[in-house]
């Protein structure tokens, strides 16, 4: 659990330091599908919320 905590704290620090104007940058998430960096951040948040609420702390 410590590794999980430390890695996610680093991810949060990185996200918090992304300038607002860069959140609209496009990322290729595979199969030539482009999403904004903001979408990717939100998707990560929802993915983590799913695991925390429904699998770890149920």
Secondary structure, 3 states (H helix, E strand, C coil): CHHHHHHHHHHHHHHHCCCHHHCCCEEECCCCCEEEHHHHHHHHHHHHHHHHHHHHCC
